[in-house]
Amino acid sequence: MKVTHSIFDFIPTQKTFVTIGTFDGVHIGHQEIIKKLVKDAKEDGKKSVLLTFFPHPRMVLQKDVSIQLIHTIQERIKKLEELGLDYLIIHPFSKEFSRLTALEFVRDILVNKLDISKLVIGYDHHFGKNREGNIEQLTEYSELYDFEIEEIPAQDIDEVSVSSTKVRKALLAGDLETANSYLGYHYSITGKVVAGEKIGGKIGFPTANIKIAEDYKLIPKKGAYIVRTILDKKHHYGMMNIGHRPTVEGKNQTIEVHFFNFNTDIYDKQITVELISYLREEHKFSSLEKLRAQLENDQKESLHFLQKNNYTK
């Protein structure tokens, strides 16, 4: 997959099949659209193109600094690459770009820049200035500029429509099972291992403190999680706590991972941690000894869960 960071830097060598959207999380509904796009493009001898935007439109148009995204842009690239696309275009979203009318977007971007042959979109797709463009207008423009349109119907899980918004809500509620089922994979966070206060080591549970560079990355509900990561090309399992460490009067939110049977120095390394299951909410304990006892119980529960669900095989 070739990544281009502007529509205007993209030079098509042949006709393209295109899909458009923010695709935050690349959940199972997104995957359905992309797989369809890739398959159809290959069968027709065309190139598959996904056009996405960064920053997120809400960051630009609404100045929404509180927005929390399922993926950082690098995580989005990595997940999209797994789906076999020929091209990924990440266009810088701006107020100027948002002012393109539906006609200008179709004519100047899809037709003149992307040399579109077919557009594959999800249900209820809107585009152009003030989101004025809809499937009816697209159909008119497709006839005018000679390209096809295929609208993918809503993808459902037990009759509940999948959306990035529902994934975010599930993560913030600690409903990791629902979030992961919508995503089709384990939610993850990526960050750098930094030095902490080493309190965990004093009670027999040393932790790796994860610092995430992107302030827009969604951090799930506070509490303890069963997790895994890949270090030295091997899976390593552990427990992660997200919270303010109330037992030791912590002031800032931290993300700390205790790995089972792994004590290698990984300071300054970049790691990705997959969240497998939510264990419990964060609690304030009356002493470090009671916290240690709880962590022992958490570890037993985690190891039992991993064995029961065949994660360690």
N, C-alpha and C positions, 0 to 999 in steps of 0.2 A: 504494500500500500504506500503510495506516494502522498506526502503531506505538503499542502501549499497553504500559506498564511494570508492569502488575499485572492479574491476572485480575479483581480486584474493581473495576477501573475500566472494564472492558469491558461495554458495553451493546449487546447484539445487537438489530438492527432486524428481522431475519428469521432463519429457521432456518440452521444452519451445517453445513458439512462441515469436519471437524477432523483434523489430524494432530499428533502430539506427539513431542518428543525434543530432545536437545541439538543435533543437526545440526551438530556441529563439522566445519568444512571444506566443508560443503554439496557433498559428492562426488557422483559420478554415480549412486550408489544413492539418496542423498537426493533428487537432482534428479528421479529417476524417480517417487518417491513424491509429491513436490510437484506435478509436472506432472499426474499422475493426479488429484490432489486438485482442482487449479484447473480442469481440464477437466470433471470430473464435476460440480463445484459450478455452473459456468456453465451446463452443459446442463440441470441440474435447477432452475435459478433460485434457487440458494442462495449464501451467502457462504463463501469459503474462509478458514480460520483455521489458522495454525500457532502452536502453543503450545510455547515453549521456555523455558529457565531460565538464570538467571545470578545468582550465581556457579555454576560447574559443581558438581554434587552432590558430587563427590569433594573439592572445596575445603572444603565445609561438613561433610560427614559423616566424612571421614577426615583433615581438616586437612592435606591434601596440598598443601604449598606448592611441591612440585617439579613439579606437573602442567604439562605444556606443551600448549597448545591450538593447533590449526591456524589458527584465526581469533580475533582480538579481537572483542569484542561489536559494535563498529562495522563491522568487516569482514564479520561474519556478516549484519548488517542489510543492508549494501550488496549482498551476493551474493543474499540472499533476495528483495530488491526486484526483481531482474532476472527473477524467475520468475513474476510476475503475481499474487501473492497479494493478497487483499483486506485481510486483517488479520494482523499479527504481534503476538503477545502475549509479552513477555519478563517472566516472573514471577520475583521475587526468591526464590531457593531458600533455605530455612531448615530447621533441625532440626524446627521445629514443623510446617512443611508436609510434611516427609518422614514424619511420623507418621500422616498420613491413611491410613486403610485403603483397600483396593481399592474397596470399596463406597462409602465416603465420597467418594473421588475421582470415581468415576463419577456418583454422585447429586448431590453438592454442586457439583462443578466442571463436568463435562461437560454434565450435564442442566440443572441450575438456573442456572448462570452463563453457559455457552456456548450453551445452547439447541440442542444437537446433533441433527442429523438423520442424519449418517453419520460414522463414524470410519475413516480410512484410515491403516493402520500398516504398518511393516516387519515382516519375519519375526522370530520369537523376541522379540516385544515383552513387556516386563514393566513393572509400574507399582505404585504404592501402597507402603505400609509394608513394608520389607524385600523389596521387589520381589515381593510375594506374588501380585500379579495377573498373569494370563496370558491367552492367547487363549480358553481354555475358560471362564474366569470372565467375560471380556468378552462372550462369546457369551450367557451366561446373563443378564447385566445388560442387554444390548441388547434381549433379548426382554421383560424386565421393564419397561424404560423406553422402548421403542419407538424404537430407532435402529438403523441398519445398521452392519455392520462389513465392511471389506474389507482383507484381509491381502495385502501385496505380497511376492512371493517374493524370495529373495536375488538380487541382481544380480551377475553374474559377468563377469570379464574372463579369457578363456582358462581358464575353470573355477576361477578363484581369486576367492573372495568378497571384495567390496569392503567395507572398513570404515575408520573414522577411525583406528583403531589401526594398520592396515597402511600408511596414508598417512604417519602420524608416523614409523613405523619406516623407511620408504623415505627420507624427508627426512633423518633422522638418520644414515642410511647413505650419504648423498650420491647415492642412486639417484633423481635428479630425473625421469628419463624415466618410471619407474614411478609416482612420486608424481603427476606431472602427468597421466598417463593415467588414474589413478584419480579425480583431481579433475575432469577434463574442462576444465581451464584451467590457466594458469601459477600456481604458488604465488607469493605476494607478501608483502612486508613493507612496512609503512607507518611512517614516523617523521619526525622533524624534523632538518633539516640543521644541524649544529652545528660550531663551530670545532674543528679538530684541531691536530696538531703541524706540519702543512704539510711533512712529509718527502717525500710523493709529488711535490709541486710542484718540489722541489729536484732530482729526477731525471727531470723531464719527464712525470710522471704525476700531475697534481693530482687530488685525490679529494674527494668530498662525504662527510662523516662522518654516518652516520644514527644517531640516538638513538631507540630505541623506548621509549615510556612504559610499556607494559604488561609487567610482569615475567613474566607467564604465557604470553606469545607464544612459540611454538616457533621457535627459531633453528636452521636446518639445519646439517649437518656443516660443520666448518671447511674452508676452502679457497677456491678461485677459481671464480667463476661468470660465465657470459654472461648479461647482464640487459638490460632495457629499462624505460623509464618514460615517462610523458607529462608534458612540460613545455611551457607555452605552446601547448597543444592539438596538439602534435606528438610523435611517438614519437622517443625518443632512446635509442640503444643504448650499451652499455658493458660494463665488467668490474667485478665486485664481489668483494672479499675479506672473508671472515669469519674472524677469528682474533686471535691475540695479537701479531702482528708480531714473530716471534722474531729477525729480522735486526737489529732496532733495540732488542732487549731489552724489548719491550712487556710491560706487566704486566696490563692489562685487555683483555678481548675487545672488538674494535671491528668495525664494519661500514662499509666504505669502498667508494665507487663512483667509478670513473673513466669518464667519458662520452667517447665518440669525437666529435670535432668539435663540442664544446660547452663554452664557457668562461664562461658567464653566471654572475653572482653569485646563488646561490640560498640563502645563509645564512638560517636561521630559517624557511625554507619547509617545509611538510609535503609529502612526496612518497611515492608508492607505487612500489616497485621490483618488477618481475616477474622471477622466476628462470627462464631459458630452458634452460640446460644447465650441467652441472658440468664445469669445465675440469680441475682438478687439486687435489691436496692442498696444504696450506700447508707451506712448507719454510723452513728457516733457511739463508740464503746467507752466504757468508764476507765479502761486501762489498756496499755499495749499488750498485756498478757491476754486479755479477753479478745483483743483484735487478732492476736496470733492464733488463738483457739478457733476463731471463726475462719481464718484463712486455712487452717488445717482441714476444717470441715468442707470448705469450698473446694480444696484440692481433691479430697476424696470424692466429692460429688462430681467434679469435673472429670476425673479419671474414669469413674464408673460410666458417665455419659459417653465419653469417647470410646470406651470399650464396647458398650452396648450398641452403639451406632456404627461400629466398625471403622472408626476414623484412624485407629492406630495400626491397621493391618495393611 
